[in-house]
Amino acid sequence: MKDIIIIGAGPGGYETAIKAAKQGLSVLLIEKDKLGGTCLQKGCIPTKAYYQSAAVLRQLNQREDYGITGNFAFQFEKTYKRKEKIVSDLTQGVAFLLKRHNVEVVYGPARLVSTKEVAVDDSVYRGKNIIIATGSKPAVFPDWNVSAAITSDELLALKEVPKKLAIIGGGVVGIEFASIFNAFGSEVEIFEIADTILPMFDREISRRLQSYLKTQGIKIHTGARVLGLEEKGKIYYRAGNEEKSSAADKILISVGRIPNIDGLGLDAAGIKYDRRGIKVNSYFQTNVKNIYAIGDVTGKMMLAHTATYGGYHALSHILEEKSRVNFKIVPSCVFTFPEVAMAGLTEAECGRYEYRVHKAYFRANGKAVTMNDADGFIKIITVNNKIKGVHIIGPHASDLIHEAVIAMNGNIAADRFAECIHAHPTLGEIYLQAFEQ
């Protein structure tokens, strides 16, 4: 009998497996497809590989004041091969780490047959504790003609850039693909049912990003309800009281993700769940005390890093150790042009407090200007001299946000934070510039 059986080898599963093995526990990791899960195989990593290539293309084609001129023949096939190599190399790296730490790996579909038994094909494995980390899959609407569209999985498998790409959904995934394929030369059109893209982000940031994307040639319809699709790339939608249509070479459905719970045998183990995911407490423990669920399969905070830290948190509970991970302060990043990142409360969520907004623009930051990447700003929200939310749109926002995460986790006072020396010239100085306002 293993100390822990982990179902799913995504960031939550394999990282937790390695950490548990380092603690001296015997671990069995079960994966039905490839190591790394959606994040490595069909999500975070391949899209960021494309994003970096798109960023280089934008520099070469649009930033003539760098002194780079002339035609740049961008070959998407090379980008595709680069993406595939990166994914392959990292997959091999995960396999090496698991082997190095003596984590046993079994491939195949896992199914719970009791509270301590997991079947994979004809074999049954026993574990004192079980962690379910099976992730999620793209959501689709059954009343649409989905055969006329593709999900993010199929989009990443394309070897040619579509002339026109329509994207249904203006959330993180849809907006990232819009930015990437726009840079590659696609004509991009977005349909979002909410009145703004990135509806879960701070409203001011979302609206500013929408403005930037439009200036890049991306067409955005907000308040647009898609009514149906046709095989030849036809989209029917309602905007206000008017019904309209559009057409594209490829239609990406990007309306969220749903937990992978089918075929897991949750009923056999007596685990409570609904269509939104497996029910867990603050320790990611299900109603069955020795079975835990982490990451997307819970339907909460569908981010790779929350799956990883959820696994660490659950492992601490199994080991009867205290965990200080604060899931109220989770950074979220969007890889667009410019980047967007946030942590903590939005301004709308601070409405019940007496709060202050501190803001600074990258156009006044020397480093950003020298990079020729000075669009955007930082917005810091404080309540009683404590940082409650930080929102960034601009260069390297995904890196800059972690300074805020550390300060917020440490409960550092805003005026004390403003006294911390930052090197010059750096993008990080924008925090101090905001507090000076």
C-alpha positions as CSV (number, residue, x, y, z in Angstrom):
1,M,0.0,0.0,0.0
2,K,1.3,3.4,-1.0
3,D,1.2,6.4,1.4
4,I,-0.3,8.5,-1.4
5,I,-1.9,7.8,-4.7
6,I,-2.2,10.9,-7.0
7,I,-4.5,10.8,-10.0
8,G,-3.3,13.3,-12.6
9,A,0.2,14.4,-13.5
10,G,-0.4,18.1,-14.2
11,P,1.3,20.9,-12.1
12,G,-0.7,20.0,-9.0
13,G,-0.1,16.3,-9.3
14,Y,3.5,15.9,-10.3
15,E,4.8,18.8,-8.1
16,T,2.9,17.3,-5.1
17,A,4.2,13.8,-5.9
18,I,7.8,15.1,-5.9
19,K,7.4,17.0,-2.6
20,A,5.7,14.0,-0.9
21,A,8.6,11.8,-2.1
22,K,11.1,14.2,-0.6
23,Q,9.3,13.9,2.7
24,G,9.9,10.1,2.6
25,L,6.5,9.0,1.5
26,S,5.8,6.3,-1.0
27,V,4.0,7.8,-4.0
28,L,2.1,6.4,-7.0
29,L,1.3,8.9,-9.7
30,I,-1.3,7.9,-12.3
31,E,-1.7,9.7,-15.6
32,K,-3.9,8.8,-18.5
33,D,-2.1,10.9,-21.1
34,K,1.2,12.7,-20.9
35,L,3.1,14.1,-17.9
36,G,2.6,17.8,-17.3
37,G,-1.2,17.8,-17.9
38,T,-3.0,20.6,-19.8
39,C,-0.6,23.3,-18.6
40,L,2.4,21.7,-20.2
41,Q,0.9,19.9,-23.1
42,K,-2.0,22.2,-24.2
43,G,-2.1,25.3,-22.1
44,C,0.4,27.5,-20.3
45,I,3.7,26.4,-21.9
46,P,2.7,26.1,-25.6
47,T,0.8,29.3,-25.5
48,K,3.7,31.2,-23.9
49,A,6.1,29.7,-26.5
50,Y,3.8,31.2,-29.2
51,Y,3.6,34.5,-27.2
52,Q,7.4,34.9,-27.0
53,S,7.6,34.3,-30.8
54,A,4.8,36.8,-31.3
55,A,6.6,39.3,-29.1
56,V,9.8,39.0,-31.2
57,L,7.7,39.5,-34.4
58,R,6.1,42.6,-33.0
59,Q,9.5,44.1,-32.2
60,L,11.0,43.4,-35.6
61,N,7.9,44.6,-37.5
62,Q,6.7,47.6,-35.5
63,R,9.6,49.1,-33.6
64,E,11.7,50.8,-36.2
65,D,13.3,53.1,-33.6
66,Y,15.3,50.1,-32.5
67,G,17.2,50.5,-35.8
68,I,15.8,47.3,-37.2
69,T,14.4,47.7,-40.6
70,G,13.5,45.6,-43.6
71,N,11.1,42.8,-44.3
72,F,11.0,40.0,-41.8
73,A,9.6,36.7,-43.2
74,F,8.0,35.1,-40.3
75,Q,7.5,31.3,-40.7
76,F,4.9,29.9,-38.4
77,E,6.1,26.4,-39.1
78,K,9.3,27.2,-37.3
79,T,7.3,28.6,-34.3
80,Y,5.2,25.4,-34.2
81,K,8.3,23.2,-34.2
82,R,9.9,25.3,-31.5
83,K,6.8,25.0,-29.4
84,E,6.7,21.2,-29.8
85,K,10.4,20.9,-28.8
86,I,9.9,23.1,-25.7
87,V,7.0,20.9,-24.6
88,S,8.9,17.7,-25.4
89,D,12.0,18.8,-23.4
90,L,10.0,19.9,-20.4
91,T,8.0,16.7,-20.4
92,Q,11.2,14.7,-20.4
93,G,12.4,16.9,-17.5
94,V,9.3,16.1,-15.4
95,A,9.9,12.4,-16.1
96,F,13.5,12.7,-15.0
97,L,12.5,14.4,-11.7
98,L,9.8,11.8,-10.9
99,K,12.3,9.0,-11.5
100,R,15.0,10.7,-9.5
101,H,12.7,11.0,-6.5
102,N,11.4,7.4,-6.8
103,V,7.9,8.3,-7.7
104,E,6.2,5.3,-9.4
105,V,4.3,6.4,-12.5
106,V,1.5,4.4,-14.0
107,Y,-0.2,5.4,-17.3
108,G,-3.9,4.8,-18.0
109,P,-7.4,5.9,-17.0
110,A,-7.9,5.9,-13.2
111,R,-11.1,4.9,-11.5
112,L,-11.8,4.8,-7.7
113,V,-13.3,1.5,-6.6
114,S,-13.3,2.3,-2.9
115,T,-12.0,4.9,-0.5
116,K,-8.5,3.4,-0.7
117,E,-8.4,1.6,-4.0
118,V,-7.8,2.9,-7.5
119,A,-8.1,0.8,-10.6
120,V,-6.1,1.4,-13.8
121,D,-7.3,-1.0,-16.5
122,D,-7.1,-4.5,-14.9
123,S,-4.8,-3.5,-12.0
124,V,-5.9,-2.2,-8.6
125,Y,-3.6,-0.1,-6.4
126,R,-4.1,0.7,-2.7
127,G,-3.2,3.9,-1.0
128,K,-3.6,5.3,2.5
129,N,-4.4,8.7,1.0
130,I,-5.6,9.7,-2.5
131,I,-5.3,13.1,-4.2
132,I,-7.4,13.8,-7.3
133,A,-5.7,16.2,-9.6
134,T,-7.4,15.5,-13.0
135,G,-7.7,19.1,-14.1
136,S,-10.3,20.4,-16.6
137,K,-11.2,20.5,-20.3
138,P,-12.6,23.3,-22.5
139,A,-16.3,23.9,-22.1
140,V,-18.7,23.9,-25.1
141,F,-22.4,24.7,-25.4
142,P,-24.2,21.6,-26.7
143,D,-26.9,23.6,-28.5
144,W,-24.2,25.1,-30.8
145,N,-23.0,23.4,-33.9
146,V,-19.6,22.7,-32.2
147,S,-18.4,20.7,-35.2
148,A,-18.0,24.1,-36.9
149,A,-15.5,25.3,-34.3
150,I,-12.4,24.3,-32.5
151,T,-11.1,24.5,-28.9
152,S,-7.7,25.7,-27.7
153,D,-6.4,22.1,-28.0
154,E,-7.1,22.1,-31.8
155,L,-5.9,25.7,-32.2
156,L,-2.5,24.8,-30.8
157,A,-2.3,21.9,-33.2
158,L,-2.7,24.1,-36.3
159,K,0.4,24.4,-38.5
160,E,-0.8,27.3,-40.5
161,V,-2.1,30.7,-39.4
162,P,-5.8,31.2,-40.2
163,K,-6.5,34.2,-42.3
164,K,-9.4,35.1,-40.0
165,L,-9.9,33.8,-36.5
166,A,-13.1,34.4,-34.6
167,I,-13.0,33.9,-30.8
168,I,-16.1,33.2,-28.7
169,G,-15.2,34.3,-25.2
170,G,-13.2,37.3,-24.0
171,G,-11.7,35.7,-20.9
172,V,-8.0,35.0,-20.3
173,V,-7.6,32.2,-22.9
174,G,-9.5,33.9,-25.6
175,I,-7.7,37.3,-25.2
176,E,-4.3,35.6,-25.1
177,F,-4.9,33.8,-28.4
178,A,-6.3,36.9,-29.9
179,S,-3.1,38.8,-29.2
180,I,-0.9,35.9,-30.4
181,F,-2.6,35.3,-33.7
182,N,-3.1,39.0,-34.4
183,A,0.7,39.3,-34.2
184,F,1.0,36.4,-36.6
185,G,-1.1,38.2,-39.1
186,S,-4.6,36.8,-38.5
187,E,-7.6,39.0,-38.7
188,V,-9.1,38.5,-35.2
189,E,-12.7,39.1,-34.1
190,I,-13.9,38.5,-30.4
191,F,-17.4,37.9,-29.2
192,E,-17.9,38.4,-25.4
193,I,-21.3,38.2,-23.7
194,A,-20.2,40.5,-20.8
195,D,-19.9,44.2,-21.2
196,T,-16.1,44.1,-21.1
197,I,-13.3,41.6,-21.8
198,L,-11.6,40.0,-18.8
199,P,-14.8,40.5,-16.7
200,M,-13.1,39.1,-13.5
201,F,-10.3,41.7,-13.6
202,D,-10.4,45.3,-12.3
203,R,-12.7,47.1,-14.7
204,E,-10.3,50.0,-15.4
205,I,-7.6,47.5,-16.4
206,S,-10.0,45.5,-18.6
207,R,-11.2,48.6,-20.4
208,R,-7.7,49.9,-21.0
209,L,-6.6,46.6,-22.4
210,Q,-9.7,46.5,-24.7
211,S,-8.7,49.9,-26.0
212,Y,-5.1,48.8,-26.7
213,L,-6.3,45.6,-28.5
214,K,-8.6,47.6,-30.7
215,T,-5.7,49.9,-31.8
216,Q,-3.8,46.7,-32.8
217,G,-6.6,45.9,-35.2
218,I,-8.5,43.3,-33.1
219,K,-12.3,43.7,-33.5
220,I,-14.1,43.2,-30.2
221,H,-17.9,42.8,-29.6
222,T,-18.9,43.1,-26.0
223,G,-22.5,42.4,-24.9
224,A,-22.6,39.9,-27.7
225,R,-24.5,36.7,-27.3
226,V,-23.7,34.0,-29.8
227,L,-26.8,32.3,-31.1
228,G,-25.4,29.6,-33.3
229,L,-22.7,28.4,-35.7
230,E,-22.6,27.0,-39.2
231,E,-20.1,24.6,-40.8
232,K,-18.6,27.2,-43.1
233,G,-17.4,29.4,-40.3
234,K,-20.6,31.4,-39.9
235,I,-21.4,33.0,-36.6
236,Y,-24.8,34.3,-35.6
237,Y,-25.0,36.6,-32.6
238,R,-27.2,39.2,-30.9
239,A,-25.8,42.7,-30.0
240,G,-28.4,44.7,-28.1
241,N,-31.7,44.2,-29.9
242,E,-30.1,43.4,-33.2
243,E,-29.2,40.0,-34.7
244,K,-26.1,39.9,-36.8
245,S,-23.7,37.5,-38.4
246,S,-20.0,37.2,-39.2
247,A,-17.7,34.6,-40.8
248,A,-14.2,33.3,-40.2
249,D,-11.8,30.6,-41.4
250,K,-11.5,29.2,-37.8
251,I,-13.8,29.7,-34.9
252,L,-12.3,29.2,-31.4
253,I,-14.7,28.4,-28.6
254,S,-13.2,29.8,-25.4
255,V,-16.0,30.1,-22.9
256,G,-14.3,28.6,-19.9
257,R,-13.3,25.1,-18.7
258,I,-15.1,22.3,-16.8
259,P,-13.7,19.8,-14.3
260,N,-12.5,16.4,-15.5
261,I,-14.7,14.1,-13.3
262,D,-16.2,11.7,-15.8
263,G,-15.3,8.1,-15.2
264,L,-13.4,8.7,-12.0
265,G,-15.7,6.6,-9.9
266,L,-16.5,9.3,-7.4
267,D,-19.8,7.7,-6.5
268,A,-18.1,4.4,-5.7
269,A,-16.0,6.2,-3.2
270,G,-18.9,8.3,-1.8
271,I,-17.3,11.6,-2.8
272,K,-19.6,14.7,-3.1
273,Y,-19.5,16.7,-6.3
274,D,-21.6,18.6,-8.8
275,R,-21.2,19.9,-12.3
276,R,-18.9,22.6,-11.0
277,G,-16.5,20.2,-9.5
278,I,-15.5,18.1,-6.5
279,K,-16.5,19.6,-3.1
280,V,-13.6,20.3,-0.8
281,N,-12.9,22.1,2.5
282,S,-10.1,24.6,3.2
283,Y,-7.5,21.8,3.3
284,F,-8.7,20.5,-0.2
285,Q,-10.1,17.5,1.7
286,T,-13.3,15.9,0.3
287,N,-16.1,14.6,2.5
288,V,-14.1,11.3,2.5
289,K,-11.3,12.2,5.0
290,N,-8.4,10.4,3.2
291,I,-9.3,11.7,-0.3
292,Y,-8.3,15.1,-1.4
293,A,-9.0,17.1,-4.6
294,I,-6.8,20.0,-5.9
295,G,-6.7,22.3,-8.9
296,D,-9.2,22.7,-11.7
297,V,-11.1,19.6,-10.8
298,T,-12.6,21.5,-7.8
299,G,-13.8,24.2,-10.0
300,K,-12.1,26.9,-8.0
301,M,-9.2,29.2,-9.0
302,M,-8.4,27.4,-12.3
303,L,-4.8,28.3,-12.4
304,A,-1.7,26.0,-12.6
305,H,0.0,27.6,-9.6
306,T,-3.1,27.3,-7.4
307,A,-3.1,23.6,-8.2
308,T,0.5,23.2,-7.2
309,Y,0.1,25.1,-3.9
310,G,-3.2,23.3,-3.3
311,G,-1.3,20.1,-3.5
312,Y,1.3,21.4,-1.1
313,H,-1.5,22.5,1.3
314,A,-3.2,19.1,1.1
315,L,0.1,17.4,1.7
316,S,0.7,19.5,4.8
317,H,-2.7,18.4,6.1
318,I,-1.9,14.7,5.5
319,L,1.4,15.1,7.3
320,E,-0.3,17.0,10.1
321,E,1.9,20.0,9.5
322,K,0.8,23.7,9.4
323,S,0.6,25.3,6.0
324,R,0.8,29.1,5.7
325,V,-0.3,29.3,2.0
326,N,-2.8,32.2,1.6
327,F,-5.2,31.4,-1.2
328,K,-6.8,34.9,-0.8
329,I,-3.7,36.3,-2.5
330,V,-3.2,34.6,-5.8
331,P,-1.6,36.3,-8.7
332,S,-3.3,36.1,-12.1
333,C,-1.5,37.0,-15.3
334,V,-2.6,37.6,-18.9
335,F,0.0,37.4,-21.7
336,T,-1.3,40.0,-24.1
337,F,0.4,43.1,-25.6
338,P,0.7,44.7,-23.1
339,E,0.7,42.2,-20.3
340,V,-1.9,42.3,-17.5
341,A,-1.5,41.0,-13.9
342,M,-3.4,41.3,-10.7
343,A,-3.4,40.2,-7.1
344,G,-5.9,40.9,-4.3
345,L,-9.1,42.9,-4.5
346,T,-10.4,44.9,-7.4
347,E,-11.6,48.5,-6.9
348,A,-15.2,47.3,-7.1
349,E,-14.6,44.7,-4.4
350,C,-13.2,47.5,-2.2
351,G,-16.4,49.5,-2.4
352,R,-17.4,48.6,1.2
353,Y,-14.1,50.1,2.6
354,E,-12.6,53.5,2.7
355,Y,-9.9,52.9,0.2
356,R,-7.2,54.9,-1.7
357,V,-6.0,54.4,-5.2
358,H,-2.3,55.0,-6.0
359,K,-1.5,55.1,-9.7
360,A,1.6,55.6,-11.9
361,Y,2.1,55.4,-15.7
362,F,4.9,53.5,-17.5
363,R,5.4,56.5,-19.8
364,A,7.1,58.2,-16.8
365,N,9.3,55.1,-16.1
366,G,12.7,55.5,-17.6
367,K,13.3,51.8,-18.1
368,A,10.0,51.3,-19.9
369,V,10.7,54.2,-22.2
370,T,14.1,52.8,-23.1
371,M,12.4,49.5,-23.9
372,N,10.0,51.4,-26.2
373,D,7.2,49.6,-24.2
374,A,5.6,52.3,-22.1
375,D,1.9,51.6,-22.5
376,G,-0.1,51.1,-19.3
377,F,0.0,51.8,-15.6
378,I,0.0,50.3,-12.1
379,K,-2.9,50.7,-9.8
380,I,-2.4,50.0,-6.1
381,I,-5.4,49.9,-3.7
382,T,-4.8,50.5,0.0
383,V,-7.1,50.3,3.0
384,N,-5.9,51.7,6.3
385,N,-2.3,51.9,5.0
386,K,-2.3,48.2,3.9
387,I,-2.1,47.0,0.3
388,K,-5.3,45.2,-0.6
389,G,-5.0,45.0,-4.4
390,V,-2.5,45.6,-7.1
391,H,-3.3,45.7,-10.8
392,I,-0.8,46.2,-13.6
393,I,-1.1,46.6,-17.3
394,G,2.2,47.2,-19.0
395,P,5.7,45.7,-19.7
396,H,6.5,42.5,-17.7
397,A,3.4,42.9,-15.6
398,S,3.5,39.1,-14.9
399,D,6.9,39.5,-13.3
400,L,6.2,42.8,-11.4
401,I,3.1,41.4,-9.7
402,H,5.1,39.2,-7.4
403,E,6.6,42.1,-5.5
404,A,3.0,42.9,-4.5
405,V,2.2,39.3,-3.6
406,I,5.2,39.2,-1.2
407,A,4.3,42.5,0.4
408,M,0.6,41.5,0.8
409,N,1.5,38.1,2.3
410,G,3.8,39.8,4.7
411,N,1.2,42.4,5.6
412,I,3.7,45.2,5.0
413,A,2.3,48.7,5.5
414,A,2.1,50.8,2.4
415,D,4.2,53.6,3.8
416,R,6.9,51.1,4.8
417,F,6.9,49.5,1.4
418,A,7.3,53.0,-0.2
419,E,10.6,53.4,1.8
420,C,12.2,50.3,0.3
421,I,15.0,51.2,-2.1
422,H,14.5,50.1,-5.7
423,A,17.3,50.1,-8.2
424,H,17.3,52.7,-11.0
425,P,16.5,52.4,-13.8
426,T,14.1,49.5,-13.4
427,L,10.4,48.7,-14.0
428,G,9.9,48.0,-10.3
429,E,10.3,51.7,-9.6
430,I,6.8,52.2,-10.7
431,Y,5.6,51.0,-7.3
432,L,7.4,53.9,-5.6
433,Q,6.1,56.3,-8.3
434,A,2.6,55.2,-7.6
435,F,2.9,55.7,-3.8
436,E,4.4,59.2,-4.5
437,Q,1.1,60.3,-6.2
